Every structure is written in structure tokens, then in C-alpha cells.
């Protein structure tokens, strides 16, 4: 049973020392009760009180970690149902599945293709998180597939097998990788729990209802396995949404510990049509899927899923920003144009990519607008004549160019007069309203 804020407060030192980062012990207790603080932030809580508070202070969704060769995939520790309430912490892990009855060289080739995939998105490298290997026959065949995958990509693994003896062979081939052991059912969970305990690895349990899963998780924990992943057994879009939402609501709103674990989804088992598979994966990323396993790797499908995930798992209260300053594009000289924009990441990369694609050497001056886009920052008073002028002066732009011409975004042309007052030695030019029009504008500049 979860403790109330007052009950937690009674177990704290009550010194109001502020070492936890909160003004009073009561404030800290209320945050603990709301699952918005970590008990470890209090250095003075007694061992006896810590033991009493441990269960209440634990995150409502248990953290599960897969690892290999320094690369980790984490799921859990979430404390809100909706990202705008706070933020989501651990992005959905995206895995590509291989079957051990495929030719080994084909498995290796596909695994390498997955491992090599990386695309830059507003300064972030988007990649797949790990690989899944599923047994279809003997333990030796399974072990060979696991070893083959690891030969080309020592990445976090999900090992899938119905037979505990087959799973044991796959685990042996996985070496020091810490995989997710998937395949336990209400009939086989004890054997899988023994493997997970021996290995020190998380395990997944599959049942045909949330009630059946809840009955099993306490038994699995009693057997010595704390990191558990849930599979509600449903394989259609509507049922998956209902099951995932109920599990997360029970964990967060009711502090129902038996369902307080990450959820695994298999979109490829929900539909034959690739479009529906993508829709199912999209739903899982948005609605509480901790791990998503796909059968097919296609950059055209994976890229939008990775971008979606990046958007869902960024803090909505902290805009993605780039460092303010001067960025040199296409090796500019003293006669190259100088353009100014804000440090909102998407704005910067939109402008920088268009300028880079034009092939025209340019200086891009990025002003500190607290991570806001051009119009938003202007409306909030964060991208005004004073800030732009400050950016020009603090970056010593006058020493880098000889022409004293500054191009401002067309959306803030209203700043023209004020900027001329702030920068009397500079000629202020109004550029395009949209970044896509910059190449044509720069060609006119180059033409004189």
C-alpha cells in the first residue's frame, strides 16, 4: 500500500536541511508520495525509515535494463500518463527480429544493415536500439543464430524461445550480453525465472489477460527476479491500446505494483499489411510500449518511427536547442553573407540545411532565444533588436566580414528600424520568410 505524504513525512528526519533540494521535509515527502522525487536525495534518512519507505518511494513502473558492450536500452521509471504532465524518461526500445531458421549469412547481412543504420535528425543520431532473435528449432540452431548476430553487432538482445532448454543454449551463446529473456507463460515461468536469476537478466511473461499477469509477477519476484516485462497476449490494434492503457493506469493511478512493469509489443504479429504494422508500432510508441519488436527493417518505415519517438520522449517544457554563436557553412570568407536566426534546434537545422545545400559560403549567426522559434521568440520578446545586436557584437562579426550587411528573417521584418538604431554601422536586409527560399535569395546575393 502506498504511503501518503504525511505518513512519509513522519519517517523523514524533519530537519528541513534542504540537502534534498526541497525547502522542507514536508515538501520532499509530498514529492515522494507523488513519485516525483528519489528517496536517495535525502542523505539523512535512517536505515530503518529507508526500509519502510523503499516500496512506497519506488517508481510505479519498474526500471528494466538491457545491455551489451556498453550500450544500454532502458524502459520504465515513468511517473505520468501524459508527457505534458512532466515528461517521459526512457524512450521505447526499437528492436528488429531475426529467426534462427534463416540462413546464417543472411542473418549476419541483415544484422549489419540494421547496426549500420544511423540518420541525423536536428543534431541527434537516430538508430535502432537492439536485435531480437527467435528460436524455431533446436538449441544449437538458436545458439548459432545468436552468435551470428553478435558477430556483426554486439547490441542489446531480446532472446525469444518457448522451451527453457533452448533458451539456455541461446543465453550461453550470448556471452556477457544482458538480454531480455522472452517466452515464459503461466506454465513455464518457473524454469524461465531460474534462467533469469542465474543470468542476472530481466525476463518477460506472456499471459492472455492482465489479471493472469498480475498473479504471476509477485511469484516471479519471490523467485528472485525483479526486472519483469509484460506481454498481455493481445495481437490487434484495439486490444493492444486497451491493455497497455489499463496496465499503465493501474500502475500509476492505483499504485498497483503487480502491473508496474514495462510492456513489450510485437506489431508484426498484429497485421500482415506493412502499413498496419507501422500504425501498430506508432500506437505502441505513443501508448506505453517499453519495447517494440519489428520483423522487417526498412529505412522508409523506421525513420518516421524514430522521429516520432524522439518527439514523444523529449521534455515538452525544454525546447531542443543548439549552442548560440557563429556557424560557418561552406567555408565562408569576409565577403560571405551573414544571416541571423534563433537557437531553436529545428529552426537552426532547417536554415543550415538549406544554406548548405545551396553551396554558397555563408555565416549563420545564432542568437540566444531560449530555444524558441523565430516567431515564438519575437512574440515573447526573446528575439528582438537588442538581442540580435548583442549577438553581432559578442561574436565579433564586424571582424569576420567586410561588407557590414546583416540578413534577418522575413517574419521579423518589423525589427528593421530598431536594428538600424542598435547597429548603426550595419545595413539591415530582410531575407525570406521561409528557409526553403534561402538558396534562391543567396544566389541573388552572389550575383551581386
Secondary structure, 3 states (H helix, E strand, C coil): CCCCHHHHHHHCCCCCCCCCCCCCHHHHHHHHHCCCCCHHHCCCCCHHHHHHHHHHHCCCCCCEEEEECCEEEEECCCCCCCHHHCCCCCCCEEEEEEECCCCHHHHHHHHHHHHHCCEEECCEEECCCEEEEECCCCHHHHHHHHHHHHHHCCCEEEEECCCHHHHHHHHHHCCCCECEEEEECCCCHHHHHHHHHHHCCCEEEECCCHHHHHHHHHHHHHCCCCCEEEECCCCCHHHHHHHHHHHHHHHHHCCCHHHCCEEEECHHHCCCCHHHHHHHHHHHHHCCCCEEEECCCCHHHHHHHHHHHHHHCCCCCCCCECCCEEEEECCCCCCCEEEEEECEHHHHHHHHHHHHHHCCCEEEEEECCCCCCHHHHHHCCCCCHHHHHHHHHHCCHHHHCCCCEEEECHHHHHHHHHHHHHCCCCEEEECCCCHHHHHHHHHHHHCC
